[in-house]
Structure formats: C-alpha cells, structure tokens
Amino acid sequence: MRAALGVIAAAFVFASGCAQKDWIDRTLVTVDVTGNWHGRFGERAAREMLVELKQQGSTVTGFLQQTTLRSFGDLSGPIEGTVAGDVFRFRNSRGTLEGEVTVSGDEMSGRVSSYHVGGASIYLRRVDPSSSRWPRPVSDMRALTPIRSEEQHRALVAPSR
C-alpha cells in the first residue's frame, strides 16, 4: 500500500514538474517595453507610427499615433497588451488592430492585423523622446491633424544632427 502511494506521489511530482515549465514559459516576463517607439507596418504602403508604452509586470498600456497614410483609416488610439517571455501581444481599444511582436533589446518585430491593411509585418525601434523623431509625447499628439505632405513627414522623421 505504501509503495503504491509512493508511486502515485512520484507520478504527481513528475507531472507537476512538466506542467510547471509551460506555466513558467507563459508567465515569465523577460523584456520591458516601456518607452517610446518609432516604426512602420505594412509591406506595399507602409504606415509610419509613434508608440508610447508603459509596462507594469506583464501588463502594457499605451498610445499609438499613426503618422502617415490615413486615407484608408486611422489606427491611432489607446492600446493595451501583455508581455510573456519576449513576446508582446497588443490590440487597440477599438478592436481594429492587433499584433504580436518579438522584442529584442531596443527593437521589436512581428505581425499585425487590421481591417484596414489585413495582415502585415511590423517593425519598431525604441527612440529617445528628446530626438527629432519624437517631437512631443504621443499622449499629447491625439489632436494632431494628419501629416499630409512629404515635407511634414521628413520633418517628423529626420535623424538628429
């Protein structure tokens, strides 16, 4: 009887050890996405964006400001998501954009989907908010008018001198 109980106990310990690794992989946060990000998504008609993120544990909130190509719809607005391992999953508050990116230091890349562009690749790079790529905090940009000229676009994304 004791031997049988020992075998059963050993089986539970072994099984819980196997299940625990999956649990750890799903809940371990190995990156911090807090900060300001600049990048684009889409292949043929890439849309440029500025993103401001704040991470607390595995929960991420922020604001995405689409800065180009608004003719097919503006995806700007609040976003929320989660980080598990080095993967950041997010969606905007209207449910019109969702994505999954892998974070590697100051870069993240992956896929987004939206009713505006379907599925597309996305690439973001962390930027210093004092650089010319980040003229003001994204949260202050909600009322901006769309960028309508190439000159406005160049002024926004020009590298620091």
C-alpha positions as MATLAB code, in Angstrom:
seq = 'MRAALGVIAAAFVFASGCAQKDWIDRTLVTVDVTGNWHGRFGERAAREMLVELKQQGSTVTGFLQQTTLRSFGDLSGPIEGTVAGDVFRFRNSRGTLEGEVTVSGDEMSGRVSSYHVGGASIYLRRVDPSSSRWPRPVSDMRALTPIRSEEQHRALVAPSR';
ca = [
       0.000    0.000    0.000;
       2.773    2.435    0.925;
       4.677    1.537   -2.213;
       1.602    2.273   -4.340;
       1.114    5.620   -2.614;
       4.800    6.395   -3.189;
       4.489    5.629   -6.893;
       1.362    7.795   -7.162;
       3.056   10.654   -5.293;
       6.116   10.387   -7.528;
       3.891   10.484  -10.620;
       2.186   13.663   -9.377;
       5.523   15.316   -8.631;
       6.852   14.363  -12.068;
       3.677   15.526  -13.833;
       3.582   18.832  -11.960;
       7.212   19.451  -12.902;
       6.377   19.011  -16.585;
       3.348   21.294  -16.368;
       5.256   23.882  -14.373;
       7.731   24.598  -17.184;
       4.884   25.522  -19.548;
       3.391   27.767  -16.880;
       6.733   29.491  -16.343;
       7.259   29.990  -20.080;
       3.819   31.603  -20.403;
       4.158   33.931  -17.414;
       7.853   34.841  -17.303;
       8.452   38.439  -18.402;
      11.953   38.801  -19.840;
      11.641   42.196  -21.547;
      10.485   45.701  -20.670;
       8.726   47.576  -23.483;
       8.264   50.795  -21.506;
       9.297   53.764  -23.596;
       8.840   55.486  -26.905;
       8.939   53.540  -30.159;
       9.044   54.595  -33.813;
       8.435   52.338  -36.777;
       6.163   51.144  -39.541;
       3.876   48.367  -40.557;
       2.756   47.104  -43.914;
       4.653   45.965  -46.958;
       3.390   47.821  -50.005;
       2.042   51.030  -48.469;
       3.869   51.159  -45.152;
       2.260   53.210  -42.404;
       4.535   55.029  -40.044;
       3.749   55.277  -36.350;
       4.892   56.544  -32.993;
       4.064   54.434  -29.947;
       4.326   55.288  -26.262;
       4.211   52.278  -23.914;
       4.158   51.779  -20.146;
       4.650   48.304  -18.693;
       3.736   47.164  -15.178;
       4.559   43.490  -14.694;
       3.190   41.722  -17.749;
       0.516   44.369  -18.468;
       1.196   47.084  -21.049;
      -0.816   50.210  -21.837;
      -0.033   52.980  -24.263;
      -0.961   55.106  -27.225;
      -0.287   54.529  -30.922;
      -0.151   57.555  -33.208;
      -0.305   56.744  -36.907;
       1.640   59.497  -38.653;
       1.184   58.593  -42.343;
      -1.274   57.104  -44.824;
      -4.557   57.827  -43.114;
      -6.593   57.710  -46.322;
      -7.728   54.149  -45.578;
      -8.459   54.851  -41.927;
      -6.632   55.992  -38.862;
      -5.493   53.314  -36.426;
      -4.356   55.867  -33.810;
      -5.572   55.464  -30.268;
      -5.018   53.735  -26.948;
      -3.524   50.242  -26.998;
      -3.208   47.571  -24.355;
      -1.460   44.263  -24.229;
       0.631   41.746  -22.361;
       4.209   40.529  -22.350;
       5.051   36.841  -21.944;
       8.714   35.949  -22.277;
       9.969   38.166  -25.087;
       6.616   38.368  -26.907;
       4.397   41.454  -26.728;
       0.756   40.974  -27.803;
      -1.434   44.043  -28.179;
      -4.660   45.444  -29.601;
      -6.144   48.885  -29.866;
      -9.181   49.856  -27.806;
     -11.478   49.880  -30.856;
     -10.531   46.308  -31.761;
      -9.432   47.360  -35.246;
      -5.738   46.495  -34.805;
      -3.993   43.628  -33.067;
      -0.453   42.385  -33.193;
       2.224   40.102  -31.859;
       5.883   41.099  -31.858;
       9.098   39.634  -30.547;
      11.151   42.115  -28.531;
      14.934   42.115  -28.767;
      16.536   44.957  -26.826;
      15.511   48.226  -28.459;
      13.776   46.591  -31.422;
      10.580   44.651  -31.908;
       9.198   42.981  -34.991;
       6.357   40.683  -35.877;
       2.892   40.761  -37.423;
      -0.185   42.962  -37.082;
      -3.645   42.565  -38.486;
      -6.285   45.177  -39.088;
      -9.363   45.553  -41.182;
      -7.537   48.435  -42.934;
      -4.456   46.517  -44.066;
      -5.197   42.850  -43.381;
      -2.073   41.074  -42.133;
       1.241   42.888  -42.324;
       4.724   42.928  -40.865;
       5.599   45.491  -38.198;
       8.961   46.859  -37.081;
       9.521   49.268  -34.195;
      12.676   50.730  -32.674;
      12.915   52.398  -29.255;
      13.751   56.093  -29.587;
      14.838   58.819  -27.226;
      11.906   61.191  -26.660;
      14.268   64.162  -26.957;
      15.268   63.177  -30.504;
      13.771   64.808  -33.565;
      11.881   61.561  -34.270;
       9.871   62.199  -31.135;
       8.846   65.857  -31.189;
       6.496   65.511  -28.201;
       4.966   62.729  -26.107;
       2.482   60.658  -28.067;
      -0.199   61.235  -25.448;
      -0.038   64.934  -26.404;
      -0.497   64.099  -30.111;
      -4.081   62.837  -30.017;
      -5.477   66.033  -31.528;
      -2.845   66.384  -34.254;
      -4.026   66.803  -37.780;
      -2.814   64.116  -40.183;
       0.508   64.570  -41.935;
      -0.453   65.468  -45.484;
       2.806   66.283  -47.222;
       6.170   64.652  -47.769;
       7.773   67.752  -46.209;
       5.805   67.282  -42.970;
       6.775   63.612  -42.971;
      10.503   64.352  -43.464;
      10.436   66.955  -40.680;
       8.977   64.397  -38.284;
      11.349   61.525  -39.034;
      14.570   63.401  -39.874;
      17.575   61.992  -37.990;
      19.146   64.075  -35.237;
      22.018   66.280  -36.346;
];
